Amino acid sequence: MEPLTRRHALELFEASQFAEDSFTYMSFGPWKSVAEVEALIAGFYADPLAAFWAVRPTTIGRVSGFLSLMNIEPKNAAIELGNIWFGPELRRTRAATEAMFLMLRHAAEDLGYRRLVWKCNALNEPSKRAALRLGFSYEGTLRAHMVVKGRERDTAMYAMLGHEWPQQRDAILAWLDEANFDAQGNAIKSLKELRG
């Protein structure tokens, strides 16, 4: 994990090649140039209620995605894990799970937030599955919540509360443990199995 800066733009652009489908539910992309990625990153830094990180998996050696803590509400001790974009090499990998886990742990333990939020386009089935897999609970759908790329969007809302975090943390740590992976790098037990 590295704080996201414009120096990551080229690697992110390269990671996005031939991955137009990865932008289906994002408010940005697909990118046509490195300059577009640089402009997006500059825009991210204009948001005082968000902090972004680049993900550089050790197995890949190059930045292959990013994510953020956003919609930060210190008064309510609520924070959202969002703006997650992972290129094809990073999606559905151990590194992707670890990146999301590190952000959640930082929010819950280092920063002391009591409400962790995940929201996504209600049509985005992979994102909805990811929220449930990580231990978020579905709270409902906000109808016509946003307009994204000129289209009305319903937003599926998920949350994890502070008292729920320790159980989810322990399950994710058990899943990430070396002992849970075979010689080919496949997980032996799923998060659902480890959660009990």
N, C-alpha and C positions, 0 to 999 in steps of 0.2 A: 504494500500500500504506500502510495506517495501522494502528497498534496498535488492536485491537478493543476498544471500550468500550461501555457502555450507551447512549451518545449515538447509536450506530449502529442501535439496535433498531428505530426507526420505519422507516428506509430498508430494512432487511432484511425487516421484516414486509411492507412494500409490494412488495418484489421477489419475495416468495413467493406473492403472490396468484395464484390459478388455476394453481398449480404443484405440486399435491399429489404428482404423480409424482416430483418431485425429492427427496422424502423416503423413497421406497420402501426404500432400503438404509441410511438414516441411523438413528442411535439416538434421534433426536429428531424432532419435527414430525409432520405439518404444524402450524403455529402458529395458534392461534385468536385471539391478541391480542398487542399489543406487550409486555404484561407477561410473557407466556411467553418472548418473545425476551430480554427483560431478565433473567429468571431463568436462562435458559440461559447467557447471557454471564457472569453472576455465578458460576455453577457452573464454567464454564471457568477462571475465575481462582482457584478453589479447588484446582486441579490444579497442583502445583509442578513437574510434569514436562511442561508444555506452555506454548507461547506462541502467541497467536492474532493474526491480522491481518485487517482488513477490506480488501476489494478495491473501489476506486473507479476504474473505467476512465474515462479522459479523454473518450472518445467518448460515454459515457453521462452522466457528471457526478454520479452518485449511487452509493452503496454498493450493490453487487449480489451480494455473496457474501463468504465468508470461508474461511480455511484456517489450518492450524497446523503448527508443528513440535512433535512430541509424543513420548511414550515415550522421553525423552532419557536416554541412558546414557553419561555422560561417561567412566566407567571403561573402557567397551568402545568408545568413540568411535562409537557408533551412534545414529541419530536417525531418526524417522519423519515423513514428510510425510503429514498426514492430516486428518481431520475437515473435508474439503473439501465445502463446500456453495456451489454457484453457482446463482443464479436463472436463469430462461430467457433473459434478455437477455445474460447473461455466458457461458453454456455454449457450448462449441465455437467460441470466438472467439479472436482474436489476443491480446486482453487476458487471457483465461483462461490461455493457454499462458505468457504473460509472467509472470503472477502465480506460477505454479508454478515457473517457471524462477528467479525472484528468490529464492524460498525455498530451492530446491536450491542455488543458488550461495552464498547466505548460509551454509547448513549446511556445505557442502563447503569453501568458500574462507575465509570470515570466521571460522567457528567451528572448522574443521579436522576435521570428522567424516569417518571413513574408510568408514562403512557407512551408506548412505541407504536407508531402508526405505519400502515402500508395501504396505499390506495392505487388502483389501476383502472384502466378501461374495462368496463364490465364484459366486453367481448374478448378480453385477453386471457384465454384459458391457461396458458403457461404461467403467467404472473399470478393468477389466482391459486394455482396448484403450489407454486413456490411459497406463497404466503402461508398456506395451510401446512406445508411441509416444515417450514421453519418454526411453527408453533403459534402463528397468529390466529385469532378467531374472527370469523366473518361477522360483521356488525350490521350490514345492510347495503343497499344501493341508493345512491343519490341520483335521481333521474334528471336528465338534461343538465347535469352539473357544470359542464364546461363546453367550450367550443374549441376543438383542436383541428388544425389544418382545414378550417372551414366546415367541420362537421360537428354536430351535436354529440356530446359524449355522456353516457351514463357512467358513474364511477362506483366501483365496488370498494367498500371500506372494510379494513381489517385492523385489529389492534391486539397488542399484548401488554398486559399490565405488569407493574413492577413485581407484584407477588407471584406472578406466573413465570417471570424470567428465569429464576434459578433452575426450575425443572427443564425448561427449554434449553438453557445454556448447557446443562449437564448432558442432555441427550445429543446435542450438536457436537460437544467435545468428544463424546464416546464415538460418534459417527466419524469424526475427523481423525481419530486415533489410528496410528499406523497398523495396530493389530486388527483393525476392521477392514483392511484392504488386502486382497490376494496379490499374487506375484504379477498379475496383469494390470493391477491398479483398480480393480473393481471392488466396490463396497460389498462386504459379506452380509452385513445387516443394514436394513433401511432405517431411516430416522424414525419412522412409524414403529418399527419393531423395538428399537432402543428406547422409545418413549414409553412403551409398555401399554 
